[in-house]
Amino acid sequence: MALPSYHFSAQVIRRSQGRSAIKAAAYRAGERLRDEGRGKVYDFTRRRGVAYREILLPTGAPSWLKDRSRLWNYAEQIEARRDAQLAREINIALPHELDAGQRRKLLLNFVQEAFVSRGMVADIAFHDPVPEKGDHPENFHAHVMLTLRQATSTGLRRVKTREWNSDELLLAWRGLWAEHQNQALERAGVRSRVDHRTLKAQREDAERRGDRPQAFALGRQPEIHVGPKAHKAALSDKSLVSRDQPRGPYRRHRPNENARRRVVHYTKFDRGSRYQRNQEIIRQNFDRLSREITRWQRRSARFKATRHWIAQNEYQAMLEAERQRQDAKRRRLWRKRRDQEAVWRTMTEGDRWQKRRKKRKTLLDHLIDEIDRTLRQLLGIRDHLARRHSAVNQRRPWRSLLGRSARRGRYRARHPTGRATRERDNA
């Protein structure tokens, strides 16, 4: 049983972080783009896994915005500040249950409704997994780069649309993507569904609806995002160590002090490294599910034994009733109605006991069905965690995974020989 995947994350590409919208677009689209302002060329034409790319324009936008190089060069040129926000990127996981055409139609319809209809220019790149690079075979995803300014008949507006930065709009986009994905899965005949809410919110909703099996299945600890680079570094037999990192622009907190960046203390909450912490969460969820499954299996066996005992008693009562009917027939007691009622009460041991057995039997059938449904969900989640646990612990040659360029980032990966490497910088 493969669980449906849901991932929808948003980030803003900022110049203060040393990032470039042109470089990001070239990397995601697998193309060669030139930065006219800096005179640099970003060539990612040899990148594998880019299955499809397209730029969607809102109504009334000029056609030259479909040129990826002109679009992002223009978007960078109109941003004068050195800490300017250049573009917004949406990272979306695509359902592996659908084929390539269905995934493309699903995402294009969603981007058109959520972003392009509001006036954004959307640069879409579909990425397929590359097993040779260590990608999971179900890791179909897409990157959507969006302009921060509304498109007009002459280009982009001089004023940014600030309401696009609201948290409420981001939550609405997440819910809309879950709705589009579930509709596509239903049209394809796939039973699996996704939910954009947290596990806690889903569990509380299941408890309010009285769906105990679903509430038990959702009672697991949420995992944390590790990232592909730290994941590959861990698979190459290196010990990952979290370290504190400066983040954001330089600011003066007091008039007479030097400008400095804020420091994120990853060592306080990563517990060694995010990769190790995520592995611990997976193991805890697996152990908890194993205990829950054992407990529910014992409960199911007990109820089924009781159900079998009731069925046996009903069968013995039926045989005894048939014997009494034959005896009554031989004694000709069926001639009078009162004798018939007396024999019927004798056969059924009274209406009160008959109704009690029927009610108990119905309740047991309901409990057994509910327990079996809970067990199926828990077993499916445990199998999924077991596959994930085995997949993330596969060992591959570290040189083939990292290479020479993987030397920057948040984690310091130490090779057993003592040499240190870092993750590659984000595009």
C-alpha positions as CSV (number, residue, x, y, z in Angstrom):
1,M,0.0,0.0,0.0
2,A,1.6,3.3,-1.1
3,L,0.4,6.3,0.7
4,P,-0.6,9.4,-1.3
5,S,2.0,12.2,-1.2
6,Y,1.3,15.9,-0.6
7,H,3.9,18.6,-0.7
8,F,3.4,22.3,-1.3
9,S,6.0,24.7,-0.2
10,A,6.7,28.3,-1.1
11,Q,9.8,30.5,-0.9
12,V,10.9,33.9,-2.1
13,I,14.1,34.2,-4.1
14,R,16.0,37.1,-2.5
15,R,18.9,39.1,-3.7
16,S,20.1,39.5,-0.1
17,Q,20.8,35.8,0.1
18,G,23.1,36.0,-3.0
19,R,20.5,34.3,-5.2
20,S,19.6,35.1,-8.8
21,A,16.2,34.6,-10.4
22,I,17.9,34.0,-13.8
23,K,20.1,31.3,-12.3
24,A,17.2,29.6,-10.5
25,A,15.1,29.6,-13.7
26,A,18.0,28.2,-15.8
27,Y,18.6,25.4,-13.2
28,R,15.0,24.4,-12.9
29,A,14.3,24.5,-16.7
30,G,17.6,22.9,-17.6
31,E,18.5,25.7,-20.0
32,R,21.3,28.1,-20.8
33,L,20.5,31.7,-19.7
34,R,22.6,34.8,-19.7
35,D,22.4,37.4,-16.9
36,E,22.6,40.7,-18.8
37,G,23.2,42.7,-15.7
38,R,26.1,40.7,-14.3
39,G,27.4,39.4,-17.6
40,K,27.3,35.8,-16.4
41,V,26.1,32.7,-18.2
42,Y,24.3,29.9,-16.4
43,D,24.3,26.7,-18.4
44,F,22.3,23.8,-17.0
45,T,21.6,22.1,-20.4
46,R,23.2,18.9,-19.2
47,R,20.8,18.5,-16.3
48,R,18.8,15.4,-16.3
49,G,15.2,14.9,-15.2
50,V,13.5,18.0,-16.8
51,A,10.5,16.4,-18.5
52,Y,8.6,19.5,-19.6
53,R,8.7,23.3,-19.2
54,E,6.3,26.1,-20.1
55,I,5.5,29.7,-19.3
56,L,1.9,30.7,-18.7
57,L,0.8,34.3,-19.2
58,P,-2.3,36.1,-17.9
59,T,-4.8,37.7,-20.3
60,G,-3.4,40.8,-21.9
61,A,0.3,40.2,-21.1
62,P,2.8,40.8,-24.0
63,S,4.0,37.7,-25.8
64,W,7.7,38.5,-25.2
65,L,7.3,37.5,-21.6
66,K,7.2,33.9,-22.8
67,D,10.9,34.2,-23.5
68,R,12.5,32.8,-20.3
69,S,15.7,34.9,-20.6
70,R,13.9,38.2,-21.3
71,L,11.3,37.5,-18.6
72,W,13.8,37.0,-15.7
73,N,16.3,39.6,-16.9
74,Y,13.5,42.1,-17.0
75,A,12.3,41.0,-13.6
76,E,15.8,41.6,-12.1
77,Q,16.4,44.8,-13.9
78,I,13.3,46.5,-12.4
79,E,14.5,45.6,-8.9
80,A,16.9,48.3,-7.8
81,R,17.4,47.4,-4.1
82,R,20.3,45.1,-3.2
83,D,18.0,43.2,-0.8
84,A,15.2,43.0,-3.3
85,Q,12.8,40.1,-3.6
86,L,13.1,38.8,-7.1
87,A,10.6,35.9,-7.5
88,R,8.4,33.5,-5.7
89,E,8.9,29.7,-6.1
90,I,6.3,27.0,-5.4
91,N,7.6,23.5,-5.0
92,I,4.9,20.9,-5.6
93,A,4.9,17.1,-5.4
94,L,3.0,15.5,-8.2
95,P,1.0,12.3,-7.7
96,H,2.9,9.2,-9.0
97,E,-0.4,7.4,-9.4
98,L,-1.1,9.4,-12.5
99,D,0.6,9.2,-15.9
100,A,2.7,12.1,-17.4
101,G,-0.2,13.6,-19.4
102,Q,-2.5,13.5,-16.4
103,R,0.1,15.1,-14.1
104,R,0.7,17.9,-16.7
105,K,-2.9,18.7,-17.1
106,L,-3.5,18.7,-13.4
107,L,-0.7,21.2,-12.6
108,L,-1.4,23.5,-15.6
109,N,-5.1,23.8,-14.6
110,F,-4.1,24.5,-11.0
111,V,-1.5,27.1,-11.9
112,Q,-3.9,28.8,-14.3
113,E,-6.6,29.1,-11.6
114,A,-4.4,29.9,-8.6
115,F,-1.7,32.2,-10.0
116,V,-2.2,33.2,-13.6
117,S,-5.8,34.3,-13.1
118,R,-4.5,36.8,-10.5
119,G,-2.0,38.4,-13.0
120,M,1.2,36.4,-12.3
121,V,3.5,35.1,-14.9
122,A,4.2,31.4,-14.1
123,D,7.4,29.6,-15.3
124,I,6.7,25.9,-14.8
125,A,9.3,23.0,-14.9
126,F,8.3,19.4,-14.5
127,H,11.0,17.1,-13.0
128,D,11.0,13.3,-13.2
129,P,13.1,11.2,-10.9
130,V,16.5,10.1,-12.0
131,P,17.3,6.7,-10.4
132,E,21.0,7.0,-11.3
133,K,21.2,10.1,-9.1
134,G,19.6,8.3,-6.2
135,D,16.1,9.8,-6.6
136,H,13.1,7.9,-5.4
137,P,11.2,6.4,-8.3
138,E,8.0,8.1,-7.2
139,N,9.5,11.6,-6.8
140,F,7.6,13.4,-9.5
141,H,7.5,17.1,-8.7
142,A,7.4,20.5,-10.3
143,H,8.8,24.0,-9.7
144,V,6.7,27.0,-10.4
145,M,8.5,30.4,-10.4
146,L,6.1,33.4,-10.2
147,T,6.6,37.1,-10.7
148,L,6.0,39.3,-7.7
149,R,4.5,42.0,-9.9
150,Q,1.3,41.8,-11.9
151,A,1.6,41.5,-15.7
152,T,0.3,44.4,-17.8
153,S,0.1,45.0,-21.5
154,T,3.6,46.6,-21.5
155,G,5.4,44.2,-19.1
156,L,5.2,44.1,-15.3
157,R,3.7,46.7,-12.9
158,R,6.1,49.2,-11.2
159,V,4.4,48.4,-7.9
160,K,4.5,45.0,-6.3
161,T,1.2,43.3,-5.3
162,R,1.7,43.0,-1.6
163,E,-1.5,41.0,-0.9
164,W,0.1,38.0,-2.6
165,N,2.4,37.7,0.4
166,S,-0.3,37.0,2.9
167,D,-0.4,33.7,4.9
168,E,-4.1,33.4,4.3
169,L,-3.6,33.3,0.6
170,L,-0.9,30.6,1.0
171,L,-3.2,28.5,3.0
172,A,-5.9,28.9,0.3
173,W,-3.4,27.8,-2.4
174,R,-2.5,24.7,-0.3
175,G,-6.2,23.8,0.1
176,L,-6.9,24.4,-3.6
177,W,-4.0,22.2,-4.6
178,A,-5.3,19.3,-2.4
179,E,-8.7,19.8,-4.0
180,H,-7.3,19.6,-7.6
181,Q,-5.2,16.6,-6.7
182,N,-8.0,14.7,-5.2
183,Q,-10.3,15.4,-8.1
184,A,-7.6,14.1,-10.5
185,L,-7.1,11.0,-8.5
186,E,-10.9,10.4,-8.5
187,R,-11.1,10.8,-12.2
188,A,-8.2,8.3,-12.7
189,G,-10.0,5.7,-10.5
190,V,-7.4,6.0,-7.7
191,R,-8.8,5.5,-4.2
192,S,-6.0,7.3,-2.3
193,R,-6.6,10.9,-1.3
194,V,-4.4,13.7,0.1
195,D,-5.1,16.3,2.8
196,H,-3.2,19.6,3.2
197,R,-3.9,20.0,6.9
198,T,-1.5,18.9,9.7
199,L,-1.8,15.4,11.2
200,K,-3.1,17.0,14.4
201,A,-5.9,18.8,12.6
202,Q,-6.8,15.7,10.6
203,R,-6.9,13.6,13.8
204,E,-9.1,16.1,15.6
205,D,-11.5,16.2,12.7
206,A,-11.7,12.4,12.6
207,E,-12.4,12.3,16.3
208,R,-15.2,14.8,15.9
209,R,-16.7,12.7,13.1
210,G,-16.5,9.6,15.3
211,D,-14.0,7.9,12.9
212,R,-11.9,6.1,15.5
213,P,-9.9,4.0,13.0
214,Q,-8.8,7.1,11.1
215,A,-8.0,8.9,14.3
216,F,-5.7,6.0,15.4
217,A,-4.0,5.9,12.0
218,L,-3.3,9.7,12.2
219,G,-1.9,9.5,15.7
220,R,1.8,9.5,14.6
221,Q,4.5,12.1,15.0
222,P,5.1,14.3,11.9
223,E,8.4,14.0,10.2
224,I,10.7,17.0,9.4
225,H,12.1,18.1,6.1
226,V,15.7,17.1,5.6
227,G,16.5,18.1,2.0
228,P,18.1,16.0,-0.8
229,K,21.6,17.2,-0.2
230,A,21.8,16.3,3.5
231,H,20.1,13.1,2.6
232,K,22.7,12.1,0.0
233,A,25.5,13.1,2.3
234,A,24.2,10.8,5.0
235,L,23.9,7.9,2.6
236,S,27.6,8.3,1.8
237,D,28.6,7.2,5.4
238,K,29.3,10.7,6.6
239,S,28.4,11.9,10.1
240,L,26.2,15.0,9.7
241,V,26.6,17.7,12.3
242,S,24.2,20.7,12.6
243,R,25.8,24.1,13.1
244,D,24.5,27.6,13.8
245,Q,24.0,29.6,10.6
246,P,23.5,33.4,10.0
247,R,20.3,34.1,8.0
248,G,18.7,37.2,6.5
249,P,20.1,40.6,5.7
250,Y,22.5,42.7,7.8
251,R,20.6,45.0,10.2
252,R,21.6,47.4,13.0
253,H,19.6,46.6,16.1
254,R,21.0,49.7,18.0
255,P,22.2,53.0,16.6
256,N,25.9,52.6,17.5
257,E,26.5,49.0,16.8
258,N,27.6,47.3,13.6
259,A,25.1,45.7,11.3
260,R,24.8,42.0,11.7
261,R,22.7,39.1,10.6
262,R,20.4,37.0,12.8
263,V,21.8,33.6,13.8
264,V,19.6,30.5,13.7
265,H,20.7,28.1,16.4
266,Y,20.1,24.8,14.6
267,T,22.2,22.9,17.2
268,K,19.5,23.5,19.8
269,F,16.6,21.8,18.0
270,D,18.1,19.5,15.4
271,R,19.4,17.0,18.0
272,G,22.6,16.2,16.2
273,S,21.3,16.7,12.7
274,R,18.0,16.9,11.0
275,Y,18.7,13.7,9.1
276,Q,19.3,11.8,12.4
277,R,16.3,13.4,14.0
278,N,14.1,12.4,11.1
279,Q,15.4,8.8,11.3
280,E,14.5,8.8,15.0
281,I,11.0,10.0,14.2
282,I,10.5,7.3,11.6
283,R,11.7,4.6,14.0
284,Q,9.4,5.9,16.8
285,N,6.4,5.9,14.4
286,F,7.3,2.4,13.2
287,D,7.6,1.1,16.8
288,R,4.4,2.8,17.9
289,L,2.4,1.4,14.9
290,S,3.8,-2.0,15.6
291,R,2.5,-1.9,19.2
292,E,-0.8,-0.5,18.0
293,I,-1.2,-3.2,15.4
294,T,-0.4,-6.0,17.9
295,R,-3.0,-4.5,20.3
296,W,-5.7,-4.3,17.7
297,Q,-4.9,-7.8,16.4
298,R,-5.4,-9.2,19.9
299,R,-8.7,-7.3,20.2
300,S,-9.9,-8.5,16.8
301,A,-9.1,-12.1,17.7
302,R,-11.0,-11.8,21.0
303,F,-14.1,-10.3,19.3
304,K,-14.0,-12.9,16.6
305,A,-13.8,-15.7,19.2
306,T,-16.8,-14.2,20.9
307,R,-18.6,-14.0,17.6
308,H,-17.8,-17.6,16.8
309,W,-19.1,-18.7,20.3
310,I,-22.4,-16.8,19.7
311,A,-22.8,-18.4,16.2
312,Q,-22.2,-21.9,17.8
313,N,-24.9,-21.2,20.4
314,E,-27.3,-20.0,17.7
315,Y,-26.7,-23.2,15.8
316,Q,-27.2,-25.4,18.9
317,A,-30.4,-23.4,19.7
318,M,-31.6,-24.0,16.1
319,L,-31.0,-27.7,16.4
320,E,-32.8,-27.8,19.7
321,A,-35.8,-25.8,18.3
322,E,-36.0,-28.2,15.4
323,R,-36.0,-31.1,17.7
324,Q,-38.8,-29.6,19.9
325,R,-40.8,-28.8,16.7
326,Q,-40.6,-32.4,15.6
327,D,-41.5,-33.6,19.1
328,A,-44.5,-31.2,19.3
329,K,-45.6,-32.3,15.8
330,R,-45.6,-35.9,16.9
331,R,-47.6,-35.0,20.1
332,R,-50.0,-32.9,17.9
333,L,-49.5,-29.8,20.0
334,W,-49.8,-27.5,16.9
335,R,-53.6,-27.7,16.8
336,K,-54.1,-24.8,19.3
337,R,-52.5,-21.4,19.0
338,R,-51.6,-21.1,22.7
339,D,-49.7,-24.4,22.4
340,Q,-47.9,-23.0,19.3
341,E,-46.9,-19.9,21.2
342,A,-45.7,-21.9,24.1
343,V,-43.6,-24.1,21.8
344,W,-42.2,-21.0,20.1
345,R,-41.2,-19.4,23.5
346,T,-39.6,-22.7,24.4
347,M,-37.6,-22.9,21.1
348,T,-36.3,-19.3,21.3
349,E,-35.8,-19.3,25.1
350,G,-38.0,-16.2,25.2
351,D,-38.1,-13.0,23.1
352,R,-35.9,-11.1,25.5
353,W,-33.0,-13.4,25.1
354,Q,-33.4,-13.6,21.4
355,K,-33.3,-9.8,21.1
356,R,-30.3,-9.6,23.3
357,R,-28.4,-12.2,21.2
358,K,-29.3,-10.3,18.0
359,K,-28.1,-7.0,19.5
360,R,-24.9,-8.5,20.7
361,K,-24.2,-10.1,17.4
362,T,-24.8,-6.8,15.5
363,L,-22.5,-4.9,17.9
364,L,-19.7,-7.5,17.5
365,D,-20.0,-7.4,13.7
366,H,-19.7,-3.6,13.8
367,L,-16.6,-3.8,16.1
368,I,-14.9,-6.4,14.0
369,D,-15.4,-4.4,10.8
370,E,-14.1,-1.3,12.5
371,I,-11.0,-3.1,13.9
372,D,-10.3,-4.7,10.5
373,R,-10.4,-1.2,8.9
374,T,-8.1,0.2,11.5
375,L,-5.7,-2.7,11.0
376,R,-5.6,-2.2,7.2
377,Q,-4.8,1.5,7.6
378,L,-2.1,0.9,10.3
379,L,-0.5,-2.0,8.3
380,G,-0.4,0.3,5.2
381,I,1.3,3.1,7.1
382,R,3.8,0.7,8.8
383,D,4.7,-0.9,5.4
384,H,5.2,2.7,4.0
385,L,7.5,3.5,7.0
386,A,9.4,0.3,6.6
387,R,10.1,1.0,2.9
388,R,11.2,4.5,3.8
389,H,13.4,3.3,6.6
390,S,15.1,0.8,4.3
391,A,15.4,3.3,1.4
392,V,17.1,6.0,3.5
393,N,19.6,3.5,5.0
394,Q,20.9,2.3,1.6
395,R,24.6,3.0,1.3
396,R,26.1,4.3,-2.0
397,P,29.5,5.5,-3.0
398,W,30.0,9.0,-1.5
399,R,31.9,10.4,-4.5
400,S,29.2,9.4,-7.0
401,L,26.5,11.1,-4.8
402,L,28.2,14.3,-3.8
403,G,30.9,15.1,-6.3
404,R,33.3,18.0,-6.2
405,S,30.7,20.8,-6.2
406,A,28.9,19.7,-3.0
407,R,30.9,22.0,-0.7
408,R,28.5,24.6,0.6
409,G,25.4,24.6,2.8
410,R,24.0,24.1,6.2
411,Y,25.6,20.8,7.3
412,R,29.2,19.9,7.5
413,A,29.7,16.3,6.4
414,R,32.9,14.7,7.6
415,H,34.4,11.9,5.7
416,P,35.8,9.0,7.8
417,T,39.3,10.0,6.7
418,G,38.9,13.5,8.2
419,R,38.3,15.5,5.0
420,A,35.3,17.8,5.2
421,T,32.8,18.6,2.5
422,R,29.7,20.8,2.5
423,E,26.5,20.8,0.6
424,R,26.2,22.6,-2.7
425,D,24.7,26.1,-2.5
426,N,21.1,26.4,-3.6
427,A,20.5,27.7,-7.1
